[in-house]
């Protein structure tokens, strides 16, 4: 009998498919359909994808097909264990009727946190591929802005994905400070001076004024838009007082960080070169 198997997929694509099944398993209408701890059967998820992909191929009358769930299935296993790592799923215990229960990588159950996470997750969570893409876009500026920026920007994405919005804003602010420092060091050519000024009392303001000095009108208008908003959310996230930061603020902070990185990269020559302020703003 001919066999059919999965088409090639990325881990992000497998994660998106698996998330749909997790949402369906966690819906109130699914209660009682599977025993607690057995909500996700990775074999069923893979077979459903094989059937969806091969439906036209298997429409030949009188021909019986066998599913082969092994080829191209690794991304689904990686995605499942990524959800385990985030505390949303847990591997289930299975019995073969003869030996002690063993842990496998096929059956998974929703954790208590996972059910809570599903209730709080927004529509953005339906597109986990966006996390990978967002991380890639931010990482694309790492060579210019340094390891400190790279670590903090990637951590910001992971914090948002984990719904730790205060931490996300804090990391966005820290990554933005890394961009600011990289610009100031490039402008002065004196890293020790910039770091000494930055670490002193009121140092952040001094470094920002250094960047603003002798800039054209366009840069003077645009740069504070990134520095002020990220600074506000970062400070609000870092203080011990109750903070109003939720998903909307964290998502906006991520977008603003990416725009700041793109702005700093595009305007690198303007931002790192001292000159008179009377020049014509560069094109937008």
C-alpha positions as CSV (number, residue, x, y, z in Angstrom):
1,X,0.0,0.0,0.0
2,X,1.3,3.5,-0.8
3,X,2.3,5.8,2.1
4,X,1.7,9.5,2.7
5,X,3.6,11.7,5.0
6,X,4.0,15.3,6.2
7,X,5.3,18.0,3.9
8,X,8.3,19.9,5.2
9,X,7.4,22.5,7.8
10,X,9.4,24.9,10.0
11,X,9.2,24.8,13.8
12,X,7.3,28.1,13.8
13,X,4.7,26.6,11.4
14,X,4.4,23.5,13.5
15,X,4.1,25.7,16.6
16,X,1.2,27.6,15.0
17,X,-0.6,24.3,14.1
18,X,0.0,22.9,17.6
19,X,-1.3,26.0,19.2
20,X,-4.5,25.7,17.3
21,X,-4.9,22.2,18.7
22,X,-4.0,23.4,22.2
23,X,-6.7,26.1,22.0
24,X,-9.3,23.5,20.8
25,X,-8.3,21.1,23.6
26,X,-8.6,23.9,26.2
27,X,-12.0,25.1,25.1
28,X,-14.9,24.5,27.4
29,X,-16.6,22.4,24.7
30,X,-13.6,20.0,24.8
31,X,-14.1,19.1,28.5
32,X,-14.5,15.4,28.9
33,X,-13.4,14.6,25.3
34,X,-10.0,13.4,26.6
35,X,-8.9,12.5,30.1
36,X,-7.1,15.2,32.0
37,X,-3.4,15.1,31.2
38,X,-4.1,13.6,27.7
39,X,-5.5,16.6,25.9
40,X,-2.8,16.7,23.2
41,X,-1.9,13.6,21.2
42,X,1.0,14.5,18.9
43,X,0.3,11.5,16.7
44,X,-3.3,12.8,16.1
45,X,-1.9,16.3,15.3
46,X,0.5,14.9,12.8
47,X,-2.0,12.6,11.2
48,X,-4.5,15.4,10.9
49,X,-1.8,17.4,9.0
50,X,-1.0,14.4,6.8
51,X,-4.6,14.0,5.9
52,X,-5.1,17.7,5.2
53,X,-2.1,17.8,3.0
54,X,-2.7,14.5,1.2
55,X,-6.5,14.6,0.8
56,X,-6.4,15.1,-3.0
57,X,-3.7,12.5,-3.4
58,X,-5.7,9.9,-1.4
59,X,-8.9,10.5,-3.5
60,X,-8.1,7.7,-5.9
61,X,-10.9,5.1,-5.7
62,X,-10.0,1.7,-4.4
63,X,-6.6,2.7,-3.2
64,X,-5.7,2.5,0.5
65,X,-3.0,4.6,1.9
66,X,-0.9,4.3,5.1
67,X,0.2,7.3,7.1
68,X,3.9,7.5,7.8
69,X,4.2,10.0,10.7
70,X,8.0,10.0,11.0
71,X,9.3,12.0,8.0
72,X,9.3,15.8,8.6
73,X,7.8,15.4,12.1
74,X,10.7,16.7,14.1
75,X,9.4,20.3,14.1
76,X,6.2,19.2,15.8
77,X,8.1,17.4,18.5
78,X,10.3,20.5,19.0
79,X,7.2,22.7,19.1
80,X,5.6,20.5,21.7
81,X,8.6,20.6,24.0
82,X,8.9,24.3,23.6
83,X,5.3,24.5,25.0
84,X,6.5,22.2,27.8
85,X,9.4,24.6,28.5
86,X,7.0,27.5,28.8
87,X,4.9,25.6,31.3
88,X,1.9,25.3,29.1
89,X,2.0,21.6,28.5
90,X,3.4,18.7,30.4
91,X,4.3,15.2,29.1
92,X,1.8,12.6,30.1
93,X,2.4,9.2,31.7
94,X,1.6,6.1,29.7
95,X,1.1,2.5,30.7
96,X,1.9,-0.6,28.5
97,X,0.1,-2.9,30.9
98,X,3.2,-4.7,32.0
99,X,5.8,-2.3,33.2
100,X,5.9,0.8,35.4
101,X,4.5,4.0,33.8
102,X,7.0,5.8,31.5
103,X,7.2,9.3,30.1
104,X,6.9,9.7,26.4
105,X,7.1,12.5,23.9
106,X,3.7,11.8,22.2
107,X,1.0,12.6,24.7
108,X,0.8,15.9,26.5
109,X,-1.6,17.5,29.0
110,X,-2.4,21.1,29.7
111,X,-1.0,22.4,33.0
112,X,-2.9,24.7,35.4
113,X,-0.8,27.6,34.1
114,X,-1.5,26.5,30.5
115,X,-5.3,26.8,31.1
116,X,-4.8,30.2,32.6
117,X,-2.5,31.2,29.8
118,X,-5.1,30.2,27.2
119,X,-7.7,32.4,28.9
120,X,-5.4,35.4,28.9
121,X,-3.7,34.9,25.5
122,X,-4.7,37.5,22.9
123,X,-5.2,37.0,19.2
124,X,-1.6,37.8,18.6
125,X,-0.7,34.5,20.2
126,X,-2.3,32.7,17.2
127,X,0.7,33.7,15.1
128,X,3.8,32.4,16.9
129,X,5.7,32.8,13.7
130,X,5.7,36.6,14.5
131,X,7.9,36.0,17.5
132,X,10.6,34.4,15.4
133,X,10.3,37.1,12.8
134,X,10.4,39.9,15.4
135,X,13.4,38.4,17.0
136,X,15.1,38.1,13.6
137,X,14.4,41.7,12.8
138,X,15.8,42.9,16.1
139,X,18.8,40.6,15.8
140,X,19.6,42.0,12.4
141,X,21.0,45.1,14.2
142,X,23.2,43.2,16.7
143,X,26.5,43.7,14.8
144,X,26.1,47.5,14.9
145,X,24.6,47.9,18.4
146,X,26.5,45.2,20.3
147,X,26.0,42.1,22.4
148,X,24.3,44.1,25.2
149,X,21.6,45.2,22.8
150,X,21.2,41.7,21.3
151,X,20.8,39.9,24.6
152,X,18.2,42.4,25.9
153,X,16.2,42.7,22.7
154,X,15.9,38.9,22.4
155,X,14.9,38.7,26.1
156,X,12.3,41.3,25.5
157,X,10.7,39.1,22.8
158,X,10.8,36.1,25.1
159,X,9.2,38.1,27.9
160,X,6.4,39.2,25.7
161,X,5.8,35.7,24.5
162,X,5.7,34.5,28.2
163,X,3.2,37.3,29.1
164,X,5.6,38.9,31.5
165,X,4.9,42.4,30.2
166,X,6.7,44.4,32.9
167,X,9.9,42.5,32.2
168,X,9.3,43.0,28.5
169,X,9.2,46.7,28.9
170,X,12.2,46.7,31.1
171,X,14.2,44.8,28.5
172,X,13.0,47.1,25.7
173,X,14.2,50.0,27.7
174,X,17.6,48.3,28.4
175,X,18.0,47.5,24.7
176,X,17.2,51.1,23.8
177,X,19.9,52.3,26.2
178,X,22.3,50.0,24.5
179,X,21.5,51.6,21.2
180,X,21.9,55.0,22.8
181,X,25.3,54.1,24.2
182,X,26.5,52.7,20.9
183,X,25.5,55.9,19.1
184,X,27.2,58.1,21.7
185,X,30.4,56.0,21.6
186,X,30.5,56.2,17.8
187,X,29.9,59.9,17.9
188,X,32.7,60.7,20.5
189,X,35.1,57.9,19.7
190,X,35.7,57.7,23.5
191,X,34.0,54.7,25.1
192,X,35.5,55.3,28.5
193,X,34.2,58.9,28.6
194,X,30.7,57.9,27.5
195,X,30.4,55.1,30.0
196,X,31.8,57.3,32.8
197,X,29.2,60.0,32.0
198,X,26.4,57.5,31.7
199,X,27.1,55.8,35.0
200,X,27.2,59.1,36.9
201,X,24.3,61.0,38.4
202,X,22.0,62.2,35.6
203,X,24.2,60.3,33.1
204,X,21.5,59.1,30.9
205,X,20.3,62.7,30.3
206,X,23.9,63.8,29.5
207,X,24.4,61.1,27.0
208,X,21.0,61.9,25.3
209,X,21.9,65.6,25.1
210,X,25.2,64.6,23.6
211,X,23.4,62.8,20.8
212,X,20.9,65.7,20.3
213,X,23.6,68.3,20.0
214,X,24.3,69.8,16.6
215,X,21.8,67.6,14.9
216,X,19.6,68.6,12.0
217,X,16.0,69.5,12.6
218,X,14.6,66.1,11.5
219,X,16.8,64.1,13.9
220,X,16.0,66.6,16.8
221,X,12.3,66.0,16.1
222,X,12.4,62.2,15.8
223,X,15.0,61.0,18.3
224,X,13.1,62.1,21.5
225,X,10.1,60.1,20.3
226,X,12.0,56.9,20.8
227,X,14.0,57.9,23.9
228,X,11.2,59.4,25.9
229,X,8.6,56.7,25.4
230,X,10.9,53.8,26.0
231,X,12.4,55.6,29.0
232,X,8.9,56.1,30.5
233,X,7.9,52.4,30.1
234,X,11.3,51.1,31.3
235,X,11.2,53.3,34.4
236,X,7.6,52.4,35.1
237,X,8.4,48.7,34.8
238,X,11.5,49.0,37.0
239,X,10.0,50.9,40.0
240,X,8.4,49.1,43.0
241,X,5.1,50.9,42.6
242,X,2.0,49.3,41.0
243,X,2.3,49.6,37.2
244,X,-0.4,49.9,34.6
245,X,1.7,48.1,32.0
246,X,-0.3,45.4,30.2
247,X,0.0,43.6,26.8
248,X,-0.8,46.8,24.8
249,X,2.1,48.7,26.4
250,X,4.5,45.8,26.0
251,X,3.6,45.2,22.4
252,X,3.9,49.0,21.6
253,X,7.3,49.0,23.4
254,X,8.6,46.1,21.2
255,X,7.4,47.9,18.1
256,X,9.1,51.1,19.3
257,X,12.3,49.4,20.0
258,X,12.4,47.9,16.5
259,X,11.6,51.3,15.0
260,X,14.3,52.9,17.1
261,X,16.9,50.3,15.9
262,X,15.9,50.9,12.3
263,X,16.0,54.7,12.8
264,X,19.4,54.6,14.4
265,X,20.7,52.3,11.6
266,X,19.3,54.4,8.8
267,X,20.5,57.7,10.4
268,X,23.8,56.4,11.7
269,X,25.8,59.0,9.9
270,X,23.6,61.9,11.1
271,X,23.5,60.6,14.7
272,X,27.3,59.9,15.0
273,X,28.7,63.0,13.2
274,X,29.0,66.4,14.9
275,X,28.0,69.2,12.7
276,X,26.0,72.5,12.6
277,X,22.2,72.3,13.0
278,X,21.3,74.5,10.1
279,X,21.4,71.8,7.5
280,X,18.4,70.7,5.5
281,X,16.7,67.6,7.1
282,X,17.5,64.4,5.2
283,X,14.6,62.8,3.2
284,X,12.1,60.8,5.2
